[in-house]
């Protein structure tokens, strides 16, 4: 699944680097019977009573439980849901997979009450939009209404071509919205919405109900003010994608709590304008990640560019991450589009005074000359501290000297990420050493300023330079003429 990753994701990793990491320890519980563990054609009616009781017991007493992962039923077995319990024991993660039946009487068990009281901090749900999944997820979200420990929720949806798909999607979005209206522990929600085949005939998919609790009313009141991070992977048809993106932009315009937003969409070049407009009025978002198809970068970064009056529309965003692909762009449009993107990013880096971190992920645009232009623009930047260079075509012949020349002038940059570039193996150590030297110089200069006493200013000394409009004779003549 495509998306953004900074290496710090708390989502459980299903890979096992050691042979015994994913084995259940014998000293904690007896090994359950595996006779009906995996759903197959020979075991159609498993007795899930013991497994469900065991799962409830784990949720009630498992102080070391890290997370839960729910996988909705497959087409071959529509009555089963897989549950994986991730437990941390002695600094290792143990995984206990269970299968439970999706029966109507499931809601009468202690399972969902145990979810309400669990100490789990991370829940992952992967399902399609079948009726049974919607019913199960509805009970699960209802259990989270009063939960005070779950801080991260990952919801993965497969949007198929069924006739009731859109109706179930709307029901599910309403269930999540109601949960957000009542829950006070969730800090992060990640939605992965991926279409299976064409869904053009199914209608429009709107996220408006989902984000409604995050939109402030006329009095500035929000139903939910605890959620601070949203992540979206939206792989929908163009019409549905536009509606979904517009809903996110409207939320951003009138939200005062979300600090981090990640959006990945395969064809988002036509839906950036509403986001740029939202950035002009938003004063809480600090981290924005955009990726997918070719971005309308010129429009997106406009609120971060200083205008003729030395003003920026947005000063609160401090981290911007971009990931651009060539999808959806004709060959004859590539060069002008590519030139426009480089020009916009160069203007932003030259004039912006608020960004502290700028990252360019996977990109099919940049050449060696483009990277040099971006680096040289940092000679006029005094706020950026972290820069990640994109993979570019060409060698390192001109990029490395450009970096070293820029660091002679720029003393605020602390990190340059050269991974997956031609400079990673040969010149990375040299660049890091130069950055360390600059850091020492910068800290020493700041320490000197801290020791100076603060006094009230009574006069100012002005130095003018720049032939021919700043000399003392020109200033005198200009003043006399006026």
CORKANOR-V247528 format. One record per backbone hydrogen bond with DSSP energy under -0.5 kcal/mol. NH is the residue of the N-H (numbers start at 1). CO is the residue of the C=O. Records with the same first field share a line. If there is no record, write none. Layout:
# CORKANOR-V247528
NH = CO ; CO
This chain:
# CORKANOR-V247528
14 = 12
17 = 15
21 = 18
23 = 20
28 = 25
29 = 25
37 = 34
43 = 40
48 = 46
52 = 48
53 = 49
54 = 50
55 = 51
56 = 52
57 = 53
58 = 54
59 = 55
60 = 56
61 = 57
62 = 58
63 = 61
65 = 62
66 = 86
67 = 86
68 = 122
69 = 84
70 = 124
71 = 82
72 = 70 ; 126
74 = 77
78 = 75
80 = 77
81 = 100
82 = 71
83 = 98
84 = 69
85 = 83 ; 96
86 = 67 ; 84
87 = 85 ; 94
88 = 64
89 = 87 ; 92
92 = 89
94 = 87 ; 92
96 = 85 ; 94
97 = 95
98 = 83
100 = 81
102 = 79
103 = 101
106 = 103
107 = 104
108 = 105
109 = 106
114 = 110
115 = 111
116 = 112
117 = 113
118 = 114 ; 115
121 = 66
122 = 66
123 = 152
124 = 68
125 = 154
126 = 70
127 = 156
129 = 158
134 = 130
135 = 131
136 = 132
137 = 133
138 = 134
139 = 135
140 = 136
141 = 137
142 = 138
143 = 139
144 = 140
145 = 142
151 = 121
152 = 121
153 = 188
154 = 123
155 = 153 ; 190
156 = 125 ; 154
157 = 155 ; 192
158 = 127
159 = 157 ; 194
160 = 158
165 = 162
168 = 164
169 = 165
170 = 166
171 = 167
172 = 168
173 = 169
174 = 170
175 = 171
176 = 172
177 = 173
178 = 174
179 = 175
180 = 176
181 = 177
182 = 178 ; 179
183 = 179
184 = 147
187 = 151
188 = 151
189 = 229
190 = 153
191 = 231
192 = 155
193 = 191 ; 233
194 = 157 ; 192
195 = 235
196 = 159
197 = 195
202 = 199
203 = 200
206 = 204
211 = 207
212 = 208
214 = 211
215 = 212
216 = 254
217 = 221
220 = 217
224 = 213
228 = 187
229 = 187
230 = 260
231 = 189
232 = 262
233 = 191
234 = 232 ; 264
235 = 193 ; 233
236 = 234
241 = 237
242 = 238
243 = 239
244 = 240
245 = 241
246 = 242
247 = 243
248 = 244
249 = 245
250 = 246
251 = 247
252 = 248
253 = 249
254 = 250 ; 251
255 = 252
259 = 228
260 = 228
261 = 287
262 = 230
263 = 289
264 = 232
265 = 291
266 = 234
268 = 265
271 = 268
276 = 272
277 = 273
278 = 274
279 = 275
280 = 276
281 = 277 ; 278
282 = 278
286 = 259
287 = 259
288 = 319
289 = 261
290 = 321
291 = 263
292 = 323
293 = 265
294 = 327
297 = 295
299 = 296
300 = 296
301 = 297
302 = 299
304 = 301
305 = 302
307 = 311
310 = 307
313 = 303
314 = 303
318 = 286
319 = 286
320 = 357
321 = 288
322 = 359
323 = 290
324 = 362
325 = 292
329 = 326
333 = 330
334 = 330 ; 331
335 = 331
337 = 333
338 = 334
339 = 335
340 = 336
341 = 337
342 = 338
343 = 339
344 = 340
345 = 341
346 = 342
347 = 343
348 = 344
349 = 345
350 = 346
351 = 347
352 = 348
356 = 318
357 = 318
358 = 386
359 = 320
360 = 388
361 = 322 ; 359
364 = 324
368 = 393
371 = 367
372 = 368
373 = 369
374 = 370
375 = 371
376 = 372
377 = 373
378 = 374 ; 375
379 = 376
380 = 377
381 = 378
385 = 356
386 = 356
387 = 415
388 = 358
389 = 387 ; 417
393 = 366
400 = 396
402 = 398
403 = 399
404 = 400
405 = 401
406 = 402
407 = 403
408 = 404 ; 405
409 = 405 ; 406
410 = 406
411 = 409
414 = 385
415 = 385
417 = 387
418 = 416
421 = 418
424 = 421
426 = 422
427 = 423
428 = 423
431 = 427
432 = 428
433 = 429
434 = 430
435 = 431
436 = 432
437 = 433
438 = 434
439 = 435
440 = 436
441 = 437
442 = 438
443 = 439
444 = 440
445 = 441
446 = 442
447 = 443
448 = 444
449 = 445
450 = 446
451 = 447
452 = 448 ; 449
455 = 453
462 = 460
464 = 462
469 = 466
475 = 471
476 = 472
477 = 473
478 = 474
479 = 475
480 = 476
481 = 477
482 = 478
